[in-house]
Amino acid sequence: MYHIIISGYRNMTTREKIKAVLNSQDSAYQIQQMTGVNSSVIIRLRNHTRSIDHLTLNTVEKLEKYFDYHVKYNQSQTPASVELSYFRHRLINLLQELYEIQQAKAESDDARPDERAMTAAIEQLFNDVITDKLELEQLERIYQNAVGHIEKPTLN
């Protein structure tokens, strides 16, 4: 079930639409799959190591179309808290890095037979775990418990 999450989206500028795509809950991998825009471009834009001002017109058009067909609609199971949203964003970035490493292994000449299966499993994490609010909340609780058990360095 989908609902409009951005009121007044018809009056948004192209820049605002691209920012909405970058701030969306969609992983860089998901955006790449739908637009053809390389996920590393999305990650660099999200990390502010690349500027929207330096995108090609083709990329801008793809991201604007993605907004029009995907971002203005959102699943009702998105994270509600700022902490959970932050955790989700960090998890997406880590999974993206892991995916890129795994994909390189799968494409190498000496790849083990199960490398493609591992790549597919990581892809599935993007599509299932990241969009499932209950699963994400459970992962965030595990993360917070682990962080709570890490000893912080003290000055002696």
mmCIF file of the C-alpha atoms, coordinates in Angstrom:
data_MODEL
# 
_entry.id   MODEL 
# 
loop_
_atom_site.group_PDB 
_atom_site.id 
_atom_site.type_symbol 
_atom_site.label_atom_id 
_atom_site.label_alt_id 
_atom_site.label_comp_id 
_atom_site.label_asym_id 
_atom_site.label_entity_id 
_atom_site.label_seq_id 
_atom_site.pdbx_PDB_ins_code 
_atom_site.Cartn_x 
_atom_site.Cartn_y 
_atom_site.Cartn_z 
_atom_site.occupancy 
_atom_site.B_iso_or_equiv 
_atom_site.pdbx_formal_charge 
_atom_site.auth_seq_id 
_atom_site.auth_comp_id 
_atom_site.auth_asym_id 
_atom_site.auth_atom_id 
_atom_site.pdbx_PDB_model_num 
ATOM 1   C CA . MET A 1 1   ? 0.000  0.000   0.000   1.00 0.00 ? 1   MET A CA 1 
ATOM 2   C CA . TYR A 1 2   ? 1.453  3.343   -1.043  1.00 0.00 ? 2   TYR A CA 1 
ATOM 3   C CA . HIS A 1 3   ? 0.639  6.907   -0.140  1.00 0.00 ? 3   HIS A CA 1 
ATOM 4   C CA . ILE A 1 4   ? 1.949  10.306  -1.152  1.00 0.00 ? 4   ILE A CA 1 
ATOM 5   C CA . ILE A 1 5   ? 4.608  11.474  1.285   1.00 0.00 ? 5   ILE A CA 1 
ATOM 6   C CA . ILE A 1 6   ? 5.512  14.820  -0.221  1.00 0.00 ? 6   ILE A CA 1 
ATOM 7   C CA . SER A 1 7   ? 2.779  17.398  -0.371  1.00 0.00 ? 7   SER A CA 1 
ATOM 8   C CA . GLY A 1 8   ? 3.019  19.937  -3.144  1.00 0.00 ? 8   GLY A CA 1 
ATOM 9   C CA . TYR A 1 9   ? 5.406  17.803  -5.179  1.00 0.00 ? 9   TYR A CA 1 
ATOM 10  C CA . ARG A 1 10  ? 4.134  19.373  -8.400  1.00 0.00 ? 10  ARG A CA 1 
ATOM 11  C CA . ASN A 1 11  ? 5.756  22.683  -7.426  1.00 0.00 ? 11  ASN A CA 1 
ATOM 12  C CA . MET A 1 12  ? 9.138  21.141  -6.619  1.00 0.00 ? 12  MET A CA 1 
ATOM 13  C CA . THR A 1 13  ? 12.180 22.164  -8.595  1.00 0.00 ? 13  THR A CA 1 
ATOM 14  C CA . THR A 1 14  ? 14.376 19.566  -10.247 1.00 0.00 ? 14  THR A CA 1 
ATOM 15  C CA . ARG A 1 15  ? 17.036 20.177  -7.580  1.00 0.00 ? 15  ARG A CA 1 
ATOM 16  C CA . GLU A 1 16  ? 14.486 19.549  -4.808  1.00 0.00 ? 16  GLU A CA 1 
ATOM 17  C CA . LYS A 1 17  ? 13.378 16.336  -6.500  1.00 0.00 ? 17  LYS A CA 1 
ATOM 18  C CA . ILE A 1 18  ? 16.972 15.089  -6.735  1.00 0.00 ? 18  ILE A CA 1 
ATOM 19  C CA . LYS A 1 19  ? 17.538 15.941  -3.073  1.00 0.00 ? 19  LYS A CA 1 
ATOM 20  C CA . ALA A 1 20  ? 14.360 14.025  -2.216  1.00 0.00 ? 20  ALA A CA 1 
ATOM 21  C CA . VAL A 1 21  ? 15.717 10.999  -4.112  1.00 0.00 ? 21  VAL A CA 1 
ATOM 22  C CA . LEU A 1 22  ? 19.016 11.258  -2.222  1.00 0.00 ? 22  LEU A CA 1 
ATOM 23  C CA . ASN A 1 23  ? 17.192 11.580  1.105   1.00 0.00 ? 23  ASN A CA 1 
ATOM 24  C CA . SER A 1 24  ? 14.803 8.743   0.315   1.00 0.00 ? 24  SER A CA 1 
ATOM 25  C CA . GLN A 1 25  ? 14.842 5.402   2.096   1.00 0.00 ? 25  GLN A CA 1 
ATOM 26  C CA . ASP A 1 26  ? 15.847 3.664   -1.143  1.00 0.00 ? 26  ASP A CA 1 
ATOM 27  C CA . SER A 1 27  ? 19.312 2.168   -1.262  1.00 0.00 ? 27  SER A CA 1 
ATOM 28  C CA . ALA A 1 28  ? 21.839 3.345   -3.831  1.00 0.00 ? 28  ALA A CA 1 
ATOM 29  C CA . TYR A 1 29  ? 21.604 -0.129  -5.338  1.00 0.00 ? 29  TYR A CA 1 
ATOM 30  C CA . GLN A 1 30  ? 17.819 0.131   -5.705  1.00 0.00 ? 30  GLN A CA 1 
ATOM 31  C CA . ILE A 1 31  ? 18.129 3.531   -7.367  1.00 0.00 ? 31  ILE A CA 1 
ATOM 32  C CA . GLN A 1 32  ? 20.791 2.159   -9.717  1.00 0.00 ? 32  GLN A CA 1 
ATOM 33  C CA . GLN A 1 33  ? 18.580 -0.763  -10.688 1.00 0.00 ? 33  GLN A CA 1 
ATOM 34  C CA . MET A 1 34  ? 15.684 1.528   -11.559 1.00 0.00 ? 34  MET A CA 1 
ATOM 35  C CA . THR A 1 35  ? 17.590 4.396   -13.188 1.00 0.00 ? 35  THR A CA 1 
ATOM 36  C CA . GLY A 1 36  ? 20.881 3.081   -14.492 1.00 0.00 ? 36  GLY A CA 1 
ATOM 37  C CA . VAL A 1 37  ? 22.681 5.785   -12.474 1.00 0.00 ? 37  VAL A CA 1 
ATOM 38  C CA . ASN A 1 38  ? 25.704 4.103   -10.918 1.00 0.00 ? 38  ASN A CA 1 
ATOM 39  C CA . SER A 1 39  ? 25.247 3.472   -7.195  1.00 0.00 ? 39  SER A CA 1 
ATOM 40  C CA . SER A 1 40  ? 28.668 4.999   -6.475  1.00 0.00 ? 40  SER A CA 1 
ATOM 41  C CA . VAL A 1 41  ? 27.361 8.314   -7.873  1.00 0.00 ? 41  VAL A CA 1 
ATOM 42  C CA . ILE A 1 42  ? 24.390 8.122   -5.499  1.00 0.00 ? 42  ILE A CA 1 
ATOM 43  C CA . ILE A 1 43  ? 26.667 7.335   -2.546  1.00 0.00 ? 43  ILE A CA 1 
ATOM 44  C CA . ARG A 1 44  ? 29.010 10.228  -3.364  1.00 0.00 ? 44  ARG A CA 1 
ATOM 45  C CA . LEU A 1 45  ? 26.048 12.592  -3.668  1.00 0.00 ? 45  LEU A CA 1 
ATOM 46  C CA . ARG A 1 46  ? 24.694 11.395  -0.321  1.00 0.00 ? 46  ARG A CA 1 
ATOM 47  C CA . ASN A 1 47  ? 28.110 11.772  1.315   1.00 0.00 ? 47  ASN A CA 1 
ATOM 48  C CA . HIS A 1 48  ? 28.497 15.248  -0.210  1.00 0.00 ? 48  HIS A CA 1 
ATOM 49  C CA . THR A 1 49  ? 31.699 14.281  -2.040  1.00 0.00 ? 49  THR A CA 1 
ATOM 50  C CA . ARG A 1 50  ? 29.964 15.054  -5.327  1.00 0.00 ? 50  ARG A CA 1 
ATOM 51  C CA . SER A 1 51  ? 27.732 18.008  -6.123  1.00 0.00 ? 51  SER A CA 1 
ATOM 52  C CA . ILE A 1 52  ? 24.361 17.950  -7.819  1.00 0.00 ? 52  ILE A CA 1 
ATOM 53  C CA . ASP A 1 53  ? 25.688 20.865  -9.882  1.00 0.00 ? 53  ASP A CA 1 
ATOM 54  C CA . HIS A 1 54  ? 28.135 18.533  -11.656 1.00 0.00 ? 54  HIS A CA 1 
ATOM 55  C CA . LEU A 1 55  ? 25.618 15.905  -12.805 1.00 0.00 ? 55  LEU A CA 1 
ATOM 56  C CA . THR A 1 56  ? 25.033 15.353  -16.500 1.00 0.00 ? 56  THR A CA 1 
ATOM 57  C CA . LEU A 1 57  ? 21.651 16.280  -17.912 1.00 0.00 ? 57  LEU A CA 1 
ATOM 58  C CA . ASN A 1 58  ? 21.019 12.588  -18.589 1.00 0.00 ? 58  ASN A CA 1 
ATOM 59  C CA . THR A 1 59  ? 21.614 11.717  -14.919 1.00 0.00 ? 59  THR A CA 1 
ATOM 60  C CA . VAL A 1 60  ? 19.436 14.606  -13.744 1.00 0.00 ? 60  VAL A CA 1 
ATOM 61  C CA . GLU A 1 61  ? 16.593 13.448  -15.998 1.00 0.00 ? 61  GLU A CA 1 
ATOM 62  C CA . LYS A 1 62  ? 16.874 9.861   -14.738 1.00 0.00 ? 62  LYS A CA 1 
ATOM 63  C CA . LEU A 1 63  ? 16.815 10.927  -11.086 1.00 0.00 ? 63  LEU A CA 1 
ATOM 64  C CA . GLU A 1 64  ? 13.889 13.288  -11.679 1.00 0.00 ? 64  GLU A CA 1 
ATOM 65  C CA . LYS A 1 65  ? 11.932 10.512  -13.380 1.00 0.00 ? 65  LYS A CA 1 
ATOM 66  C CA . TYR A 1 66  ? 12.789 8.195   -10.460 1.00 0.00 ? 66  TYR A CA 1 
ATOM 67  C CA . PHE A 1 67  ? 11.346 10.785  -8.095  1.00 0.00 ? 67  PHE A CA 1 
ATOM 68  C CA . ASP A 1 68  ? 8.189  11.117  -10.177 1.00 0.00 ? 68  ASP A CA 1 
ATOM 69  C CA . TYR A 1 69  ? 7.530  7.378   -10.255 1.00 0.00 ? 69  TYR A CA 1 
ATOM 70  C CA . HIS A 1 70  ? 9.008  6.079   -7.004  1.00 0.00 ? 70  HIS A CA 1 
ATOM 71  C CA . VAL A 1 71  ? 10.017 8.583   -4.324  1.00 0.00 ? 71  VAL A CA 1 
ATOM 72  C CA . LYS A 1 72  ? 6.808  10.567  -4.028  1.00 0.00 ? 72  LYS A CA 1 
ATOM 73  C CA . TYR A 1 73  ? 5.183  7.288   -3.049  1.00 0.00 ? 73  TYR A CA 1 
ATOM 74  C CA . ASN A 1 74  ? 6.481  5.498   -0.005  1.00 0.00 ? 74  ASN A CA 1 
ATOM 75  C CA . GLN A 1 75  ? 5.710  2.259   1.756   1.00 0.00 ? 75  GLN A CA 1 
ATOM 76  C CA . SER A 1 76  ? 3.933  2.738   5.051   1.00 0.00 ? 76  SER A CA 1 
ATOM 77  C CA . GLN A 1 77  ? 6.618  0.744   6.888   1.00 0.00 ? 77  GLN A CA 1 
ATOM 78  C CA . THR A 1 78  ? 9.353  3.389   6.810   1.00 0.00 ? 78  THR A CA 1 
ATOM 79  C CA . PRO A 1 79  ? 11.347 4.061   9.974   1.00 0.00 ? 79  PRO A CA 1 
ATOM 80  C CA . ALA A 1 80  ? 9.612  6.494   12.282  1.00 0.00 ? 80  ALA A CA 1 
ATOM 81  C CA . SER A 1 81  ? 12.452 7.600   14.557  1.00 0.00 ? 81  SER A CA 1 
ATOM 82  C CA . VAL A 1 82  ? 15.462 9.692   13.626  1.00 0.00 ? 82  VAL A CA 1 
ATOM 83  C CA . GLU A 1 83  ? 17.774 7.133   15.268  1.00 0.00 ? 83  GLU A CA 1 
ATOM 84  C CA . LEU A 1 84  ? 16.309 4.276   13.246  1.00 0.00 ? 84  LEU A CA 1 
ATOM 85  C CA . SER A 1 85  ? 16.504 6.312   10.057  1.00 0.00 ? 85  SER A CA 1 
ATOM 86  C CA . TYR A 1 86  ? 20.163 7.135   10.767  1.00 0.00 ? 86  TYR A CA 1 
ATOM 87  C CA . PHE A 1 87  ? 20.924 3.469   11.527  1.00 0.00 ? 87  PHE A CA 1 
ATOM 88  C CA . ARG A 1 88  ? 19.171 2.420   8.312   1.00 0.00 ? 88  ARG A CA 1 
ATOM 89  C CA . HIS A 1 89  ? 21.182 4.909   6.262   1.00 0.00 ? 89  HIS A CA 1 
ATOM 90  C CA . ARG A 1 90  ? 24.470 3.651   7.769   1.00 0.00 ? 90  ARG A CA 1 
ATOM 91  C CA . LEU A 1 91  ? 23.450 0.045   7.203   1.00 0.00 ? 91  LEU A CA 1 
ATOM 92  C CA . ILE A 1 92  ? 22.578 0.770   3.579   1.00 0.00 ? 92  ILE A CA 1 
ATOM 93  C CA . ASN A 1 93  ? 25.993 2.355   2.997   1.00 0.00 ? 93  ASN A CA 1 
ATOM 94  C CA . LEU A 1 94  ? 27.781 -0.610  4.574   1.00 0.00 ? 94  LEU A CA 1 
ATOM 95  C CA . LEU A 1 95  ? 25.742 -3.099  2.560   1.00 0.00 ? 95  LEU A CA 1 
ATOM 96  C CA . GLN A 1 96  ? 26.484 -1.111  -0.593  1.00 0.00 ? 96  GLN A CA 1 
ATOM 97  C CA . GLU A 1 97  ? 30.221 -1.302  0.090   1.00 0.00 ? 97  GLU A CA 1 
ATOM 98  C CA . LEU A 1 98  ? 29.931 -5.012  0.831   1.00 0.00 ? 98  LEU A CA 1 
ATOM 99  C CA . TYR A 1 99  ? 27.942 -5.535  -2.360  1.00 0.00 ? 99  TYR A CA 1 
ATOM 100 C CA . GLU A 1 100 ? 30.554 -3.744  -4.476  1.00 0.00 ? 100 GLU A CA 1 
ATOM 101 C CA . ILE A 1 101 ? 33.370 -5.837  -2.966  1.00 0.00 ? 101 ILE A CA 1 
ATOM 102 C CA . GLN A 1 102 ? 31.394 -9.049  -3.449  1.00 0.00 ? 102 GLN A CA 1 
ATOM 103 C CA . GLN A 1 103 ? 30.441 -8.129  -7.008  1.00 0.00 ? 103 GLN A CA 1 
ATOM 104 C CA . ALA A 1 104 ? 34.121 -7.597  -7.865  1.00 0.00 ? 104 ALA A CA 1 
ATOM 105 C CA . LYS A 1 105 ? 34.923 -11.035 -6.414  1.00 0.00 ? 105 LYS A CA 1 
ATOM 106 C CA . ALA A 1 106 ? 32.126 -12.652 -8.437  1.00 0.00 ? 106 ALA A CA 1 
ATOM 107 C CA . GLU A 1 107 ? 33.356 -11.031 -11.640 1.00 0.00 ? 107 GLU A CA 1 
ATOM 108 C CA . SER A 1 108 ? 37.008 -11.972 -11.136 1.00 0.00 ? 108 SER A CA 1 
ATOM 109 C CA . ASP A 1 109 ? 38.598 -14.698 -13.260 1.00 0.00 ? 109 ASP A CA 1 
ATOM 110 C CA . ASP A 1 110 ? 39.363 -16.877 -10.236 1.00 0.00 ? 110 ASP A CA 1 
ATOM 111 C CA . ALA A 1 111 ? 35.903 -16.512 -8.616  1.00 0.00 ? 111 ALA A CA 1 
ATOM 112 C CA . ARG A 1 112 ? 34.694 -19.398 -6.499  1.00 0.00 ? 112 ARG A CA 1 
ATOM 113 C CA . PRO A 1 113 ? 31.448 -21.039 -7.666  1.00 0.00 ? 113 PRO A CA 1 
ATOM 114 C CA . ASP A 1 114 ? 29.440 -19.558 -4.789  1.00 0.00 ? 114 ASP A CA 1 
ATOM 115 C CA . GLU A 1 115 ? 30.522 -15.922 -5.322  1.00 0.00 ? 115 GLU A CA 1 
ATOM 116 C CA . ARG A 1 116 ? 27.511 -15.106 -7.515  1.00 0.00 ? 116 ARG A CA 1 
ATOM 117 C CA . ALA A 1 117 ? 25.204 -16.674 -4.932  1.00 0.00 ? 117 ALA A CA 1 
ATOM 118 C CA . MET A 1 118 ? 26.749 -14.479 -2.228  1.00 0.00 ? 118 MET A CA 1 
ATOM 119 C CA . THR A 1 119 ? 26.250 -11.423 -4.429  1.00 0.00 ? 119 THR A CA 1 
ATOM 120 C CA . ALA A 1 120 ? 22.596 -12.360 -4.908  1.00 0.00 ? 120 ALA A CA 1 
ATOM 121 C CA . ALA A 1 121 ? 22.180 -12.803 -1.137  1.00 0.00 ? 121 ALA A CA 1 
ATOM 122 C CA . ILE A 1 122 ? 23.526 -9.308  -0.486  1.00 0.00 ? 122 ILE A CA 1 
ATOM 123 C CA . GLU A 1 123 ? 21.166 -7.916  -3.135  1.00 0.00 ? 123 GLU A CA 1 
ATOM 124 C CA . GLN A 1 124 ? 18.297 -9.590  -1.313  1.00 0.00 ? 124 GLN A CA 1 
ATOM 125 C CA . LEU A 1 125 ? 19.274 -7.750  1.886   1.00 0.00 ? 125 LEU A CA 1 
ATOM 126 C CA . PHE A 1 126 ? 18.645 -4.489  0.073   1.00 0.00 ? 126 PHE A CA 1 
ATOM 127 C CA . ASN A 1 127 ? 15.220 -5.580  -1.042  1.00 0.00 ? 127 ASN A CA 1 
ATOM 128 C CA . ASP A 1 128 ? 13.973 -7.377  2.067   1.00 0.00 ? 128 ASP A CA 1 
ATOM 129 C CA . VAL A 1 129 ? 15.658 -6.454  5.331   1.00 0.00 ? 129 VAL A CA 1 
ATOM 130 C CA . ILE A 1 130 ? 16.136 -2.760  4.623   1.00 0.00 ? 130 ILE A CA 1 
ATOM 131 C CA . THR A 1 131 ? 12.484 -2.190  3.679   1.00 0.00 ? 131 THR A CA 1 
ATOM 132 C CA . ASP A 1 132 ? 11.029 -4.298  6.508   1.00 0.00 ? 132 ASP A CA 1 
ATOM 133 C CA . LYS A 1 133 ? 10.443 -2.008  9.485   1.00 0.00 ? 133 LYS A CA 1 
ATOM 134 C CA . LEU A 1 134 ? 10.237 -4.804  12.073  1.00 0.00 ? 134 LEU A CA 1 
ATOM 135 C CA . GLU A 1 135 ? 13.431 -6.470  10.853  1.00 0.00 ? 135 GLU A CA 1 
ATOM 136 C CA . LEU A 1 136 ? 15.194 -3.121  10.768  1.00 0.00 ? 136 LEU A CA 1 
ATOM 137 C CA . GLU A 1 137 ? 14.085 -2.288  14.312  1.00 0.00 ? 137 GLU A CA 1 
ATOM 138 C CA . GLN A 1 138 ? 15.399 -5.655  15.508  1.00 0.00 ? 138 GLN A CA 1 
ATOM 139 C CA . LEU A 1 139 ? 18.767 -5.047  13.822  1.00 0.00 ? 139 LEU A CA 1 
ATOM 140 C CA . GLU A 1 140 ? 18.930 -1.583  15.346  1.00 0.00 ? 140 GLU A CA 1 
ATOM 141 C CA . ARG A 1 141 ? 18.280 -3.049  18.831  1.00 0.00 ? 141 ARG A CA 1 
ATOM 142 C CA . ILE A 1 142 ? 21.103 -5.561  18.291  1.00 0.00 ? 142 ILE A CA 1 
ATOM 143 C CA . TYR A 1 143 ? 23.350 -2.707  17.178  1.00 0.00 ? 143 TYR A CA 1 
ATOM 144 C CA . GLN A 1 144 ? 22.445 -0.525  20.184  1.00 0.00 ? 144 GLN A CA 1 
ATOM 145 C CA . ASN A 1 145 ? 23.052 -3.424  22.603  1.00 0.00 ? 145 ASN A CA 1 
ATOM 146 C CA . ALA A 1 146 ? 26.471 -4.048  21.060  1.00 0.00 ? 146 ALA A CA 1 
ATOM 147 C CA . VAL A 1 147 ? 27.345 -0.348  21.216  1.00 0.00 ? 147 VAL A CA 1 
ATOM 148 C CA . GLY A 1 148 ? 26.315 -0.302  24.863  1.00 0.00 ? 148 GLY A CA 1 
ATOM 149 C CA . HIS A 1 149 ? 28.800 -3.085  25.626  1.00 0.00 ? 149 HIS A CA 1 
ATOM 150 C CA . ILE A 1 150 ? 31.768 -1.394  23.966  1.00 0.00 ? 150 ILE A CA 1 
ATOM 151 C CA . GLU A 1 151 ? 34.122 0.054   26.537  1.00 0.00 ? 151 GLU A CA 1 
ATOM 152 C CA . LYS A 1 152 ? 34.894 3.668   25.919  1.00 0.00 ? 152 LYS A CA 1 
ATOM 153 C CA . PRO A 1 153 ? 38.539 4.707   26.299  1.00 0.00 ? 153 PRO A CA 1 
ATOM 154 C CA . THR A 1 154 ? 39.359 6.725   29.385  1.00 0.00 ? 154 THR A CA 1 
ATOM 155 C CA . LEU A 1 155 ? 42.116 9.247   29.924  1.00 0.00 ? 155 LEU A CA 1 
ATOM 156 C CA . ASN A 1 156 ? 44.547 8.246   32.670  1.00 0.00 ? 156 ASN A CA 1 
# 
